[in-house]
């Protein structure tokens, strides 16, 4: 029996390790080919009319929005470009937003009949690992006369690289991906893909050293997560602006503890906002937006990827000749970085384009039915609670002993310490604006209906996440803010009772209430409940 068993084993076919390895390699190759075949139709050649040069780009939205480098566009005054696609055709495109500070531009393909366009989605550049496979696609040296892109393959050599630009305050690539996949002249503006076919960067810079404009295995791509932070402004046709701390900081030995090192303030610009908040020369910066600061370049990266106006926090320890003080935390909106480029604050796309861009964002709102009612609580310091309740088109706002109520017939009343009075016109208008602007009072189809006539006017950062500003028609400076996935991020409107502009920010972990640019600390915007409130809350009490 034993002999028979051994004979059976000996005669059984054995798996050939070399065959298994080959199959694994071929399977990986097929996956790679399929991913590149899937995204290739979205890769563009971008050029000026009548010019022999050009660069590359990628369509990132089915409505025809294209990402490329600003240096491919060339100047802020350029309004039109030509875009060649792998279908062999040349299309006209309008230049929308520009970001000279970090070398980005967004175009819009003009051919409406061609929609939806092939497109490639943006991936998460923060998920990239050193050694991970990436692919660069574009039109180096104008090799693709039929606009079929060239593909080069390599690995991620480094992440979160800071590549400064010329000038005292200028920056070019504050957060870039270093790759060894060959990137050459003509690749500028083209996509860097991960193995899943997601755009994780836009190729733009190469290190050429002494070999002329030829790649030496060191290329840099603008990280997709940095691009996201400015995409709202770029799609709206704006000149994007970066934030700054208006200071210089060095990594050095701590003055009172030679065994420890840190990042210390060495210079403050004359108009530095952080100086007004108490930061001084020699102070140690320990955290930026609650992220520990470990080097000066890391701080430059954290700041450089944010648009101006972003609310941030900075934690520092005052340092004087005698001692180091206790940590202090300040919050403020980032001032604007002077990149040295001519800036047009009025630059914005046409009404039609703004409505088109808004439709792209609004279309991402989760496809759920609206709820007939909702309750939202805003909790402030000292136990203060403001409660908003919606039932259909009725709305009630309770703030302590005061309540504003909009009834079903469009009328309403106010309660002050138990006394019921008629609404003043400004109270009517406030209730109408809150009902149509606060995005947490509706969901799904209801929110889509409110925003159907909106237009995209730019971007905003909410709780360290980028969001899109959808402006609503009519009075009151009303805006609804949506995250990339279509979920509510905040809102903005002019309060006719306070006579001030109110902003509500609700991120994944933080909330902010800002009125006329002033932060009101200590407030938390709770998650909404979509249970219908009792109808009698909206009925006028009998006197």
C-alpha positions as CSV (number, residue, x, y, z in Angstrom):
1,X,0.0,0.0,0.0
2,X,2.8,2.4,0.9
3,X,4.6,1.6,-2.3
4,X,1.4,2.3,-4.3
5,X,0.8,5.6,-2.5
6,X,4.4,6.7,-3.2
7,X,4.0,5.7,-6.8
8,X,0.8,7.7,-7.1
9,X,2.4,10.8,-5.7
10,X,5.4,10.3,-8.0
11,X,3.2,10.0,-11.1
12,X,0.8,12.9,-10.2
13,X,1.3,16.0,-12.3
14,X,3.2,18.7,-10.3
15,X,2.6,22.4,-10.7
16,X,5.6,24.1,-12.5
17,X,6.6,27.1,-10.4
18,X,7.9,28.9,-13.5
19,X,4.5,28.4,-15.1
20,X,2.7,29.9,-12.0
21,X,5.1,32.9,-12.0
22,X,4.5,33.5,-15.7
23,X,0.7,33.4,-15.3
24,X,1.0,35.9,-12.4
25,X,3.1,38.2,-14.5
26,X,0.8,37.9,-17.5
27,X,-2.3,38.6,-15.3
28,X,-0.6,41.7,-13.9
29,X,0.2,42.7,-17.4
30,X,-3.4,42.3,-18.6
31,X,-4.7,44.3,-15.7
32,X,-2.2,47.1,-16.5
33,X,-3.1,47.1,-20.2
34,X,-6.9,47.1,-19.4
35,X,-6.4,50.1,-17.1
36,X,-4.4,52.1,-19.6
37,X,-6.9,51.2,-22.4
38,X,-9.7,52.4,-20.2
39,X,-8.2,55.9,-19.5
40,X,-6.4,56.5,-22.8
41,X,-9.4,58.2,-24.4
42,X,-9.3,60.9,-21.7
43,X,-5.7,61.9,-22.3
44,X,-5.2,65.1,-24.4
45,X,-2.7,66.9,-26.5
46,X,-3.0,70.7,-25.6
47,X,-1.7,73.4,-28.0
48,X,-2.0,76.9,-29.1
49,X,-3.6,77.7,-32.5
50,X,-0.8,78.2,-35.0
51,X,2.0,77.2,-32.6
52,X,4.3,74.2,-33.1
53,X,4.7,73.5,-29.4
54,X,2.3,72.2,-26.8
55,X,1.7,70.0,-23.8
56,X,-0.7,67.4,-22.5
57,X,-3.9,67.3,-20.4
58,X,-6.6,65.0,-19.1
59,X,-10.4,65.2,-19.1
60,X,-11.5,64.7,-15.5
61,X,-15.3,65.3,-15.9
62,X,-17.7,64.0,-18.5
63,X,-18.9,67.5,-19.2
64,X,-15.5,68.2,-20.8
65,X,-13.5,69.9,-18.1
66,X,-9.7,69.4,-18.7
67,X,-6.7,69.7,-16.4
68,X,-3.3,70.8,-17.6
69,X,-0.3,73.0,-16.5
70,X,-0.5,76.7,-16.5
71,X,2.8,76.9,-18.3
72,X,1.1,75.0,-21.2
73,X,-1.5,77.8,-21.4
74,X,1.3,80.3,-21.0
75,X,-0.3,83.6,-20.0
76,X,-3.4,84.7,-18.0
77,X,-4.7,86.5,-21.0
78,X,-4.9,83.4,-23.2
79,X,-8.6,82.5,-23.6
80,X,-8.6,79.6,-26.2
81,X,-6.6,76.4,-26.8
82,X,-6.8,73.5,-29.1
83,X,-7.2,70.0,-27.7
84,X,-6.4,66.8,-29.6
85,X,-7.9,63.5,-28.5
86,X,-7.0,59.9,-29.3
87,X,-10.0,59.8,-31.6
88,X,-7.8,61.7,-34.0
89,X,-9.9,64.9,-33.8
90,X,-8.9,68.4,-32.8
91,X,-11.4,70.3,-30.6
92,X,-11.6,73.9,-29.4
93,X,-11.5,74.6,-25.7
94,X,-12.0,77.7,-23.5
95,X,-9.5,78.5,-20.8
96,X,-11.3,78.8,-17.5
97,X,-9.4,79.0,-14.2
98,X,-5.7,79.4,-13.8
99,X,-3.3,78.8,-10.9
100,X,0.1,80.3,-11.8
101,X,1.3,79.8,-8.3
102,X,1.3,76.0,-8.6
103,X,1.2,75.6,-12.3
104,X,-2.4,74.5,-13.0
105,X,-5.2,75.4,-15.4
106,X,-8.6,74.1,-16.3
107,X,-10.1,74.2,-19.8
108,X,-13.6,73.4,-21.1
109,X,-14.1,71.6,-24.4
110,X,-16.6,73.6,-26.4
111,X,-18.3,70.9,-28.4
112,X,-21.6,70.4,-26.5
113,X,-22.9,67.7,-28.8
114,X,-19.9,65.5,-27.9
115,X,-20.9,65.2,-24.2
116,X,-20.5,63.0,-22.3
117,X,-16.7,63.0,-22.9
118,X,-14.4,60.2,-21.9
119,X,-12.9,61.0,-18.6
120,X,-10.6,59.7,-15.9
121,X,-11.4,60.2,-12.2
122,X,-9.1,61.8,-9.7
123,X,-7.6,59.4,-7.1
124,X,-6.3,59.9,-3.6
125,X,-2.6,61.0,-3.8
126,X,-2.2,60.6,-0.1
127,X,-2.7,56.8,-0.5
128,X,0.4,56.6,-2.7
129,X,3.4,54.6,-1.3
130,X,7.0,54.8,-2.3
131,X,7.7,52.0,-4.7
132,X,4.1,51.9,-6.0
133,X,3.7,51.6,-9.8
134,X,2.6,54.7,-11.7
135,X,2.1,55.6,-15.3
136,X,2.7,58.9,-17.1
137,X,0.7,59.6,-20.2
138,X,1.0,62.5,-22.7
139,X,2.5,63.6,-25.9
140,X,6.3,64.0,-25.3
141,X,8.3,65.6,-28.1
142,X,5.0,65.8,-30.1
143,X,5.5,62.1,-31.1
144,X,1.7,61.5,-31.4
145,X,0.7,63.2,-34.6
146,X,-2.6,61.4,-34.3
147,X,-3.0,62.4,-30.6
148,X,-2.6,58.9,-29.3
149,X,-0.7,59.3,-26.0
150,X,2.6,57.9,-25.1
151,X,2.7,55.7,-21.9
152,X,5.7,55.5,-19.7
153,X,6.0,53.3,-16.6
154,X,7.8,53.7,-13.3
155,X,7.5,53.9,-9.6
156,X,6.9,56.5,-6.9
157,X,10.3,57.7,-5.7
158,X,9.0,60.1,-3.1
159,X,5.8,61.8,-1.8
160,X,5.0,65.2,-0.4
161,X,8.1,66.8,-2.0
162,X,8.3,70.6,-1.7
163,X,9.7,72.2,-4.8
164,X,10.0,76.0,-4.3
165,X,9.8,78.5,-7.1
166,X,11.5,81.9,-7.7
167,X,10.9,85.0,-5.6
168,X,10.5,85.7,-1.9
169,X,6.9,84.5,-1.5
170,X,6.4,82.5,-4.7
171,X,5.8,78.7,-4.7
172,X,5.4,76.3,-7.6
173,X,4.9,72.7,-6.4
174,X,4.3,72.7,-2.6
175,X,3.2,69.1,-2.5
176,X,4.4,66.9,-5.4
177,X,5.0,63.3,-6.2
178,X,8.5,62.4,-7.3
179,X,8.5,59.6,-10.0
180,X,11.1,57.8,-12.1
181,X,8.7,57.1,-15.0
182,X,10.2,59.1,-17.9
183,X,8.6,62.5,-18.2
184,X,9.9,64.7,-21.0
185,X,9.0,68.0,-22.8
186,X,5.4,67.7,-24.1
187,X,4.3,65.6,-21.1
188,X,3.6,68.8,-19.1
189,X,0.0,68.8,-18.0
190,X,-0.5,65.2,-18.6
191,X,-1.9,62.7,-16.0
192,X,0.0,60.5,-13.7
193,X,-2.1,57.3,-13.1
194,X,-2.0,54.7,-10.4
195,X,-2.5,51.1,-11.3
196,X,-6.2,51.5,-11.0
197,X,-6.3,54.1,-13.7
198,X,-7.0,57.0,-11.3
199,X,-5.4,60.4,-11.8
200,X,-3.1,60.9,-8.8
201,X,-1.1,63.8,-10.2
202,X,-0.5,66.2,-13.1
203,X,3.0,65.9,-14.5
204,X,4.9,69.2,-14.8
205,X,8.5,69.4,-13.7
206,X,11.6,67.4,-14.5
207,X,15.1,67.5,-13.2
208,X,17.4,67.8,-16.2
209,X,20.7,68.8,-14.6
210,X,23.5,69.0,-17.2
211,X,21.8,67.0,-20.0
212,X,19.6,69.7,-21.4
213,X,15.8,69.2,-21.5
214,X,16.0,65.4,-21.2
215,X,14.6,63.4,-18.3
216,X,17.1,61.8,-16.0
217,X,14.7,59.8,-13.9
218,X,13.5,62.5,-11.6
219,X,10.1,63.9,-12.5
220,X,7.5,65.7,-10.4
221,X,3.7,65.7,-10.5
222,X,1.3,68.0,-8.7
223,X,-0.6,65.8,-6.2
224,X,-4.3,65.2,-7.0
225,X,-5.3,66.1,-3.4
226,X,-3.6,69.5,-3.8
227,X,-5.5,70.0,-7.1
228,X,-8.8,69.2,-5.4
229,X,-8.3,72.1,-3.0
230,X,-8.4,74.6,-6.0
231,X,-10.7,72.8,-8.4
232,X,-13.8,74.8,-7.4
233,X,-12.1,78.1,-8.2
234,X,-10.5,76.6,-11.4
235,X,-13.8,75.3,-12.8
236,X,-15.4,78.6,-12.0
237,X,-12.8,80.4,-14.2
238,X,-11.1,82.1,-11.3
239,X,-7.5,83.0,-10.7
240,X,-6.7,80.7,-7.8
241,X,-4.9,82.2,-4.8
242,X,-2.8,80.3,-2.3
243,X,-2.6,81.0,1.4
244,X,0.4,82.0,3.4
245,X,1.5,82.5,7.0
246,X,3.6,85.5,6.0
247,X,6.6,84.3,8.0
248,X,9.9,82.4,7.6
249,X,10.7,79.5,9.9
250,X,13.7,77.4,10.4
251,X,14.4,73.9,11.9
252,X,16.9,74.5,14.7
253,X,18.0,73.6,18.2
254,X,15.6,74.9,20.9
255,X,17.1,77.9,22.6
256,X,16.5,76.6,26.1
257,X,16.9,72.9,25.5
258,X,19.9,72.0,23.3
259,X,18.8,68.3,23.4
260,X,15.6,69.2,21.4
261,X,15.0,70.7,18.0
262,X,11.9,72.3,16.5
263,X,10.6,74.8,14.0
264,X,11.1,78.4,15.1
265,X,9.9,81.7,13.6
266,X,12.9,83.7,12.2
267,X,11.1,86.5,10.3
268,X,7.6,88.0,10.2
269,X,6.4,90.1,7.3
270,X,5.3,93.6,8.2
271,X,1.6,92.8,7.4
272,X,1.6,89.3,9.0
273,X,-1.8,88.4,10.4
274,X,-0.3,85.8,12.7
275,X,1.7,88.6,14.3
276,X,-1.6,90.3,15.2
277,X,-2.7,87.1,16.9
278,X,0.4,87.0,19.2
279,X,3.0,85.0,17.3
280,X,6.4,86.6,17.6
281,X,10.0,86.2,16.5
282,X,11.7,83.2,18.1
283,X,8.4,81.4,18.9
284,X,8.2,77.6,18.3
285,X,5.5,76.4,15.9
286,X,4.4,73.0,17.1
287,X,1.2,72.2,15.2
288,X,-0.6,73.4,12.0
289,X,-4.3,72.4,11.8
290,X,-3.5,70.0,14.6
291,X,-0.8,68.2,12.6
292,X,2.6,68.1,14.4
293,X,5.1,70.3,12.6
294,X,8.5,68.5,12.3
295,X,10.3,70.5,9.7
296,X,10.2,73.9,7.9
297,X,9.6,72.2,4.5
298,X,6.7,70.2,5.9
299,X,5.1,73.4,7.3
300,X,5.5,75.0,3.8
301,X,3.8,72.0,2.2
302,X,0.9,72.0,4.7
303,X,0.3,75.7,4.1
304,X,1.1,75.8,0.4
305,X,-1.7,73.4,-0.6
306,X,-4.4,75.6,0.9
307,X,-6.3,78.4,-0.8
308,X,-6.3,81.8,0.8
309,X,-9.2,82.4,3.1
310,X,-9.0,78.9,4.5
311,X,-9.7,78.8,8.2
312,X,-6.7,77.2,9.9
313,X,-5.3,76.7,13.4
314,X,-1.7,77.2,14.6
315,X,-0.3,76.1,17.9
316,X,2.9,77.7,19.1
317,X,4.9,78.1,22.3
318,X,6.1,81.6,23.1
319,X,9.9,81.8,23.6
320,X,11.8,84.7,25.2
321,X,15.2,85.1,26.6
322,X,14.3,83.4,29.9
323,X,11.8,80.6,29.3
324,X,9.4,78.8,27.0
325,X,5.7,79.6,27.6
326,X,2.7,77.3,27.5
327,X,1.3,76.3,24.1
328,X,-1.2,78.7,22.6
329,X,-3.7,77.9,19.8
330,X,-5.0,80.5,17.4
331,X,-7.5,80.2,14.5
332,X,-7.6,82.6,11.5
333,X,-8.2,82.7,7.7
334,X,-5.0,82.3,5.6
335,X,-3.9,85.6,4.0
336,X,-3.2,85.6,0.2
337,X,0.3,84.7,-1.1
338,X,1.8,87.1,-3.6
339,X,3.0,84.8,-6.3
340,X,4.3,87.7,-8.4
341,X,1.8,87.0,-11.3
342,X,-0.7,89.5,-12.5
343,X,-4.0,88.8,-10.7
344,X,-7.5,89.6,-11.8
345,X,-9.9,89.3,-8.9
346,X,-12.9,89.8,-11.2
347,X,-11.9,86.8,-13.4
348,X,-14.8,84.4,-13.6
349,X,-16.4,82.2,-16.3
350,X,-19.6,83.0,-18.2
351,X,-23.0,82.4,-16.7
352,X,-23.5,79.3,-18.9
353,X,-20.3,77.7,-17.8
354,X,-21.0,78.4,-14.1
355,X,-24.3,76.7,-14.4
356,X,-22.7,73.8,-16.3
357,X,-20.1,73.4,-13.6
358,X,-22.7,73.5,-10.9
359,X,-24.7,70.8,-12.6
360,X,-21.6,68.6,-12.4
361,X,-21.4,69.0,-8.6
362,X,-25.1,68.9,-7.9
363,X,-25.3,65.7,-9.9
364,X,-23.2,64.0,-7.2
365,X,-25.8,64.5,-4.4
366,X,-26.8,61.1,-3.2
367,X,-29.9,59.9,-5.1
368,X,-32.3,59.6,-2.1
369,X,-35.8,60.8,-1.6
370,X,-36.2,64.1,0.3
371,X,-37.6,63.8,3.9
372,X,-40.8,65.7,4.7
373,X,-39.1,67.1,7.8
374,X,-35.8,67.7,9.5
375,X,-34.3,68.9,12.8
376,X,-30.8,70.5,13.2
377,X,-29.2,71.6,16.4
378,X,-26.4,74.2,16.8
379,X,-24.8,73.9,20.2
380,X,-22.8,76.8,21.5
381,X,-20.9,77.9,24.6
382,X,-22.5,78.0,28.0
383,X,-25.2,75.5,27.0
384,X,-26.8,77.7,24.3
385,X,-28.7,75.7,21.7
386,X,-30.3,76.9,18.5
387,X,-32.7,74.4,17.0
388,X,-34.0,74.5,13.4
389,X,-37.1,72.4,12.5
390,X,-38.5,72.0,9.0
391,X,-41.8,70.4,8.1
392,X,-42.4,70.8,4.3
393,X,-42.1,74.5,3.6
394,X,-42.6,75.4,7.3
395,X,-39.7,76.4,9.4
396,X,-39.1,77.1,13.1
397,X,-36.0,78.5,14.7
398,X,-35.7,78.3,18.5
399,X,-33.0,80.2,20.3
400,X,-33.6,80.1,24.0
401,X,-36.9,82.0,24.9
402,X,-37.1,83.3,21.3
403,X,-38.7,81.5,18.3
404,X,-39.2,82.5,14.7
405,X,-41.9,80.5,12.9
406,X,-42.9,80.3,9.3
407,X,-46.3,78.7,8.9
408,X,-47.6,76.7,6.0
409,X,-49.3,79.6,4.3
410,X,-46.1,81.6,4.1
411,X,-47.1,83.7,7.1
412,X,-45.6,83.4,10.5
413,X,-45.1,84.7,14.0
414,X,-42.5,85.3,16.6
415,X,-42.4,84.3,20.3
416,X,-40.4,86.4,22.8
417,X,-40.5,85.2,26.4
418,X,-43.9,83.7,25.8
419,X,-45.4,86.7,24.0
420,X,-46.6,86.0,20.5
421,X,-46.2,88.8,17.9
422,X,-46.3,89.2,14.2
423,X,-43.2,88.8,12.2
424,X,-41.3,91.9,10.9
425,X,-40.4,91.9,7.2
426,X,-36.7,91.1,8.0
427,X,-37.8,88.0,10.1
428,X,-39.9,86.8,7.1
429,X,-36.9,87.2,4.9
430,X,-34.5,85.5,7.3
431,X,-36.8,82.4,7.5
432,X,-37.1,82.3,3.7
433,X,-33.3,82.4,3.3
434,X,-32.6,79.8,5.9
435,X,-35.2,77.5,4.5
436,X,-33.7,77.7,1.0
437,X,-30.0,77.8,2.0
438,X,-29.3,75.5,4.9
439,X,-28.4,72.3,3.2
440,X,-28.9,70.0,6.3
441,X,-32.6,70.7,6.3
442,X,-33.0,68.7,3.1
443,X,-31.5,65.7,1.4
444,X,-31.4,63.9,-1.9
445,X,-34.0,65.0,-4.4
446,X,-35.0,68.0,-2.2
447,X,-31.5,69.4,-2.1
448,X,-31.1,68.8,-5.9
449,X,-34.3,70.8,-6.5
450,X,-33.1,73.8,-4.5
451,X,-29.8,73.8,-6.4
452,X,-31.1,73.2,-9.9
453,X,-30.8,76.9,-10.8
454,X,-27.5,77.4,-9.0
455,X,-24.1,78.3,-10.4
456,X,-20.6,77.3,-9.3
457,X,-18.8,80.4,-8.1
458,X,-15.7,78.9,-6.6
459,X,-14.3,76.6,-3.9
460,X,-14.0,76.7,-0.1
461,X,-12.2,74.6,2.4
462,X,-14.4,73.1,5.2
463,X,-12.7,71.1,8.0
464,X,-9.6,70.5,5.9
465,X,-11.7,69.2,3.0
466,X,-12.4,71.0,-0.3
467,X,-16.0,71.9,-1.1
468,X,-17.8,73.7,-4.0
469,X,-19.7,77.0,-3.6
470,X,-23.1,76.9,-5.4
471,X,-24.6,80.4,-5.5
472,X,-28.4,80.6,-5.6
473,X,-30.3,83.2,-7.6
474,X,-31.9,86.2,-5.9
475,X,-31.0,88.4,-3.0
476,X,-29.0,87.6,0.1
477,X,-25.7,86.3,-1.2
478,X,-26.9,82.8,-0.7
479,X,-24.5,79.9,-1.2
480,X,-24.8,76.2,-0.5
481,X,-21.5,74.4,-0.1
482,X,-21.1,70.7,-1.2
483,X,-18.2,68.3,-0.7
484,X,-16.8,66.4,-3.7
485,X,-19.2,63.5,-3.0
486,X,-22.3,65.8,-3.0
487,X,-22.8,65.9,0.7
488,X,-23.5,69.2,2.5
489,X,-20.4,71.1,3.7
490,X,-21.9,74.5,4.7
491,X,-23.8,77.5,3.6
492,X,-23.5,81.3,3.5
493,X,-26.2,84.0,3.4
494,X,-26.9,87.5,4.5
495,X,-28.9,87.6,7.7
496,X,-31.3,90.5,7.4
497,X,-32.0,90.5,11.2
498,X,-28.3,90.6,12.2
499,X,-27.5,92.5,9.1
500,X,-24.4,90.4,8.6
501,X,-23.1,87.6,6.4
502,X,-23.4,84.2,8.2
503,X,-21.3,81.2,7.3
504,X,-21.9,77.7,8.7
505,X,-19.0,75.2,8.3
506,X,-19.5,71.5,9.1
507,X,-16.6,69.2,8.4
508,X,-16.0,65.6,9.4
509,X,-14.6,66.6,12.8
510,X,-15.0,70.4,13.1
511,X,-17.7,73.0,13.0
512,X,-17.3,76.8,12.6
513,X,-19.7,79.7,12.7
514,X,-18.4,82.8,11.1
515,X,-20.3,86.2,10.9
516,X,-18.9,89.0,8.9
517,X,-15.5,87.3,8.8
518,X,-15.3,86.9,12.6
519,X,-15.1,83.4,14.1
520,X,-17.5,82.6,16.9
521,X,-15.7,79.8,18.7
522,X,-17.2,76.9,20.7
523,X,-20.0,76.1,18.4
524,X,-20.9,72.6,17.1
525,X,-23.3,71.8,14.3
526,X,-24.8,68.4,15.0
527,X,-25.8,65.9,12.4
528,X,-29.4,66.5,11.3
529,X,-32.3,64.2,12.1
530,X,-34.9,63.6,9.3
531,X,-37.8,62.6,11.6
532,X,-40.7,65.0,11.1
533,X,-41.3,67.4,13.9
534,X,-44.8,67.7,15.4
535,X,-47.1,69.9,13.2
536,X,-48.4,71.9,16.3
537,X,-44.9,73.5,16.7
538,X,-45.7,75.5,13.6
539,X,-49.2,76.6,14.7
540,X,-49.7,80.0,16.2
541,X,-50.6,79.7,19.9
542,X,-54.0,80.9,20.9
543,X,-53.6,84.2,22.9
